[in-house]
Amino acid sequence: MSSASFPTDSVALSNAVRRLRELQVKLPQLAQLADPSLIPPSITAALREVDPDAPHALNLWRVHWYNDASRRGIQAVPAHLVLGPEVTGVAAPIVVLLGSRFPMISAHKVLAAYGCLVPRLASGEFDPTRHRALWPSTGNYCRGGVAISRILGCRGVAILPAGMSAERFNWLKSWVTDDSDIVRTPGTESNVKEIYDKCNELRRDPANVILNQFAEYGNYLVHFQCTGRAAEQAALSHPGLKISAFVSATGSAGTIGAGDYLKEQHGSRIVAVEAAECPTLLANGFGEHNIQGIGDKHIPLIHNVMNTDLVVAVSDHSTDGLHLLFNHPEGQRYLAERRRFSPELIAALAGLGFSGICNVLAAIKTARYLRLGDDEAVVTVATDSAAMYGSELLKSERRYFPSGFDQIAAAETFGQHLLGVSTDSMAELTLRDRDRIFNLGYFTWVEQQGISLTDFEARRSQRFWRGLRSNLPKWDAAIAAMNQWTTGDGAT
């Protein structure tokens, strides 16, 4: 089900209340995740004693952008990097939100999972005593879904391509109670259709509830409210900066929903990013790539295409190469000795996962194309850290540098993939371009997935997207009521 409004089932709601009461779970409202200063001081204090990576109910209150470096406390400004011209070669500051500060999975997709399941639970649409939460994903979202499911006493099932990084599967094995709750589909990052096929097969069992991040408006809304505000605060914490663009790989198109917030508040451009090896938005194309975290070959239902301003493609040769440069000892030595990067900057770059590197490169291309000045920030997101891709280092070295990655290789990589960033493989969208991309979604959602043509077409209007936001206060009211029933405390 992809609607933002859910039907109430009194039996399901009663079962959910009973389950959360047994587990002593109190749910944060979405407004509190957008502004953690609203979190009760008693909870903030209690969090100091809770391991941020444990399946502990209080970790739900850390599902926001404001965790400090220890991930045990809250800081006033969301964790972020500001990359300057010594790294990017452009005048415009690149502001990068750090998803690695999120709890349990060290990636911001746990926020999307919370935004998809909890409103259903609090609205009586998901029964934890009889439903299974199925999380189709290319890696981080299904990990977030499994984490949220476990804390809420639900059975979570991860569905992801078999070719994703070993670290993703190792994490899943440590969190699920049954190996059958990890469903491997054929292929790698670009094989989203195969994930949908498996979901359609599993949907035949009425106990299975598909929380498809590509079609769940809760994913869009939680990023509009929470990630949009975090991006705003991170950029504006630097006096004199204005927010000129928000850049995000489309992936499930949840994160890019923050761009709608920033455009509305600041007139920022919205830049969608995809892999050059699979140029779906740019050229109705297809292919395969290794930028793990940005599934493609279709237009997500929750992508507000008609509000998107530019499309940028980034090659996985660049993300693979820079991942190697930032994390290999020889690459780090090059950055320190030849580029005079500080230890802090080198450590920060080593914290970027594949999709984060992709977003940074797209931000550089955007700044160069738009000829932005040093007071015009481009904001983007690092979904996760390099910790999820350690097993990929040796693969990249063997693929690109079979004789070994040395100082010469590091210099070549820096020159080609950072200094050499150009404005190729990108487009500034006209109305006709937006219509073309929007129409491409018909084949996935109407022909293949059974969305009605009326519901599909409604998304062409910005009125539809503005209307979705009326669900946010309704969901928070439902969460407050749930807390009243489960803990006797509705004042959340």
C-alpha positions, 0 to 999 in steps of 0.5 A, a space after each residue: 500500500 502506497 497511500 499516506 493515509 492508512 485505514 484503521 483496524 481496531 483489532 490491529 490497533 489493540 494488538 499493537 498497543 498490547 505489544 508495545 506495552 509489554 515491551 515498554 516502548 514509547 514512540 517519538 513523534 516525527 516532530 521530535 525527530 525533526 527537532 530533538 530539542 522537543 524530546 523530554 529531558 528524562 529520555 535524553 538523560 536516559 539515552 546516555 546509558 544506552 548503547 547506540 547500536 543495541 536493539 533497545 527501545 530508547 534508540 528510537 529517540 536517536 533516529 534523527 540527524 542531531 546525534 553527537 560524535 559518541 551517538 549518545 548525546 544530542 548536539 545543536 547543529 546536525 553533524 556535517 562536513 563542509 568541503 572547500 575548494 582544496 578538495 572540490 576544486 569549486 568555490 561553492 562550499 559543499 555541505 554534507 550531512 552525515 548519516 553515519 551518526 544514526 543509531 543501530 545501522 549507522 545510516 540515515 535509512 533507519 529514519 525512512 524505515 521509522 517513517 514507513 512503519 510507525 504511522 501504520 502501527 499507530 494508525 491500526 493498519 499494521 498488526 505486530 501479532 500477525 503481520 510480517 514487515 517486508 523491507 525491499 531494499 538494496 541494503 541500508 533501508 532493509 537494515 533500518 527496517 529490521 532494526 525498527 521491526 525488532 524494537 517494536 516486536 514485529 517480524 522484519 524481513 529483509 529483501 535485497 540483491 545477493 550481490 550487495 556488500 558482505 558487510 550488509 549481510 553480516 549485519 543482517 545475520 546478527 539482527 534477524 532471529 531466523 536466516 529465512 528473514 534475509 531474502 536474496 534476490 538476483 543481481 546487484 544495485 541495478 536489479 530493483 525489478 527483481 526485488 519487486 518480483 519477489 515482493 509480488 510473490 510474497 504478497 500472496 500471503 496476507 500476513 506479509 506487508 510490503 513496506 516498499 520504500 520506492 512507493 511509501 509516502 512516509 519515506 518522502 514525508 519524513 525526509 521532507 520534515 526531518 532531513 529538510 530541516 537538518 539540511 537547512 540548519 547545517 548550512 545556515 550554521 555558517 554565517 553568510 551562506 545561502 542554500 543554492 541547491 540540494 543534491 541527492 541520488 534518487 535511490 528510493 526518492 525519499 531523501 530527495 524529498 528534503 529538496 522540496 522543503 529547501 526549495 519552498 523555504 529558500 528557493 533552492 534547486 533540486 538535483 537528482 543524481 544517478 549512475 552514468 552506467 544506468 542513465 534512467 532519468 537522463 536517457 531512459 537507459 539501463 545498465 549495471 553499476 556499483 554505487 551501492 545505495 542508489 537502485 535504479 532502472 525505474 522512477 520511484 513513485 514517491 519522486 516528485 519529478 515535476 519539482 526537480 531542476 537538474 539531473 546529474 550522472 556520476 560514474 561508478 569508476 569515480 566512486 570506486 576510485 575515490 573510495 580507494 583513495 580515501 581509505 587505502 593507506 597509500 591514498 591517505 598518505 598521498 592526501 597528507 603529504 602531497 595535498 596537505 590535507 589535515 588528519 581531520 579532513 582525511 578521517 572525514 573523507 574516509 567516512 563517506 560511503 559509495 553513495 556519499 561520494 557519489 553525492 559529493 561528486 554530483 554536488 561539485 558538478 552542480 556547483 561548476 555548472 551553475 557557476 556558484 560563488 563562495 557564499 552559495 552552498 550546495 547541500 547533500 547527504 552521506 547516507 552511510 560510511 565506508 564501514 559498509 564497504 571494507 570488502 570492496 577495497 580489494 575488489 576495486 584495487 584489483 579491478 583498476 590497479 592490478 599492479 597495486 595502488 601506490 602514490 602514482 595511482 593515488 595521484 592519478 585517481 585524485 586528478 581524474 576523479 576530483 580535479 577532473 570533475 566536469 559538467 558532462 552527463 547532466 541536464 537542466 530540466 525543462 517542462 518537457 524533460 520533466 514530463 518525459 521522466 514522469 511518464 517513464 514511471 507509468 511502465 513500472 507503476 501502472 503496468 507492472 505494479 497496479 497503481 491506478 492511472 488516476 493515482 499515478 497522474 495525481 502526482 504530476 501536480 504540486 498540489 498533491 505533494 503539498 496535500 501529503 503534508 497534512 498527514 504529518 500532524 495526524 500521524 503525530 497525534 496517532 503516535 501521542 495517543 499510542 503512547 497514552 495507551 501504552 505508557 499512560 503518558 500522552 505528553 510526548 
